[in-house]
Amino acid sequence: MKTDTQLINILPIELLDRVSDLKEQGCRLVQICCSKRGEELELDYSFDQSYQLVDLKMSVLPSDEIDSISAVFPPAFLYENEIESLFGLKVKHKLVDFGGKLYQTAKQTPFAGNDGE
């Protein structure tokens, strides 16, 4: 079985429209990944339909706020709360909001690179 992947770089303002289009096409949410790249955070939203992967990739500053996709894909609220808890990135309009406290960690936002401050 061969899996094809389509990588699409997007701007944060495009996120909800792109995600809504994928939902209409019958795609399912596979994962949302966040990683620190220099001073920016890189977000990768992966979707699947019949073993065809579509990755939406965007870069934001840690001080930015992004929109939640949980209104379109409800399970996304867990990924989004995790990103907020570990990286400190504010995700607006989540279906369920843990207020940055999804995990109990020794340091607040341990992956933000700010020593938890």
C-alpha positions as CSV (number, residue, x, y, z in Angstrom):
1,M,0.0,0.0,0.0
2,K,1.4,3.4,-1.1
3,T,0.5,6.5,0.8
4,D,0.8,9.8,-1.0
5,T,1.3,13.1,0.8
6,Q,0.4,16.6,-0.3
7,L,2.2,19.4,1.6
8,I,0.5,22.8,1.5
9,N,2.1,25.8,3.1
10,I,-0.6,28.2,4.3
11,L,-1.0,31.4,6.3
12,P,-2.8,31.4,9.6
13,I,-5.7,33.4,8.1
14,E,-6.3,30.5,5.6
15,L,-6.6,27.8,8.2
16,L,-10.3,27.6,8.8
17,D,-11.2,27.8,5.1
18,R,-8.7,25.1,4.2
19,V,-9.8,22.8,7.0
20,S,-13.5,23.3,6.1
21,D,-12.8,22.4,2.5
22,L,-11.0,19.2,3.6
23,K,-14.0,18.3,5.8
24,E,-16.3,18.8,2.9
25,Q,-14.1,16.5,0.8
26,G,-14.6,13.7,3.3
27,C,-11.1,14.0,5.0
28,R,-10.5,13.0,8.6
29,L,-8.1,14.7,11.0
30,V,-5.1,12.5,11.7
31,Q,-3.0,14.8,13.9
32,I,-1.8,18.3,14.7
33,C,1.9,18.7,15.5
34,C,3.7,21.8,16.8
35,S,7.4,22.2,17.0
36,K,9.7,25.1,17.7
37,R,11.8,26.3,14.8
38,G,14.1,29.1,15.7
39,E,11.9,31.9,17.0
40,E,8.8,30.5,15.3
41,L,6.4,27.7,16.0
42,E,5.6,25.4,13.1
43,L,2.2,23.8,13.0
44,D,1.4,20.8,10.9
45,Y,-2.2,19.7,10.5
46,S,-2.5,16.2,8.8
47,F,-5.6,14.9,7.1
48,D,-6.4,11.6,5.4
49,Q,-8.8,10.3,2.8
50,S,-8.3,6.8,1.5
51,Y,-4.6,6.8,2.4
52,Q,-4.0,10.1,0.7
53,L,-2.5,12.5,3.2
54,V,-2.8,16.3,3.1
55,D,-0.6,18.3,5.4
56,L,-1.3,21.9,6.0
57,K,1.8,23.6,7.4
58,M,2.1,27.1,8.8
59,S,4.5,29.1,10.9
60,V,3.5,31.5,13.7
61,L,5.2,33.5,16.4
62,P,4.7,32.3,19.9
63,S,2.9,35.6,20.7
64,D,0.4,35.1,17.9
65,E,-3.1,33.7,18.4
66,I,-4.6,31.2,16.0
67,D,-8.1,30.0,15.4
68,S,-9.3,26.6,16.7
69,I,-10.4,24.0,14.1
70,S,-12.5,22.2,16.8
71,A,-15.7,23.6,15.4
72,V,-15.0,21.7,12.2
73,F,-13.2,18.7,13.7
74,P,-14.3,18.4,17.4
75,P,-11.4,16.1,18.6
76,A,-8.9,18.8,17.6
77,F,-9.6,20.5,21.0
78,L,-7.2,18.0,22.6
79,Y,-4.3,18.8,20.3
80,E,-5.0,22.5,20.6
81,N,-5.0,22.4,24.4
82,E,-1.8,20.4,24.3
83,I,-0.1,23.0,22.1
84,E,-1.3,25.8,24.4
85,S,-0.1,23.9,27.5
86,L,3.3,22.9,26.1
87,F,4.2,25.8,23.8
88,G,2.2,28.7,25.1
89,L,0.5,29.4,21.8
90,K,-3.0,30.8,22.3
91,V,-5.7,29.0,20.3
92,K,-8.9,30.9,20.2
93,H,-12.5,29.5,20.3
94,K,-11.7,25.9,21.3
95,L,-14.8,23.7,22.0
96,V,-13.2,22.7,25.3
97,D,-10.6,25.0,26.8
98,F,-8.3,23.8,29.7
99,G,-6.8,27.3,30.0
100,G,-3.2,26.2,29.3
101,K,-3.4,23.5,32.0
102,L,-4.0,20.3,30.1
103,Y,-0.9,18.8,31.6
104,Q,0.7,19.3,35.0
105,T,4.4,20.1,34.2
106,A,7.3,21.2,36.4
107,K,7.6,24.4,34.2
108,Q,4.8,26.3,32.6
109,T,4.9,25.9,28.8
110,P,8.1,23.8,28.8
111,F,8.6,23.7,25.1
112,A,8.2,27.5,24.6
113,G,12.0,27.9,25.2
114,N,11.4,30.6,27.8
115,D,12.2,28.6,30.9
116,G,8.5,28.5,31.8
117,E,8.2,32.2,32.4
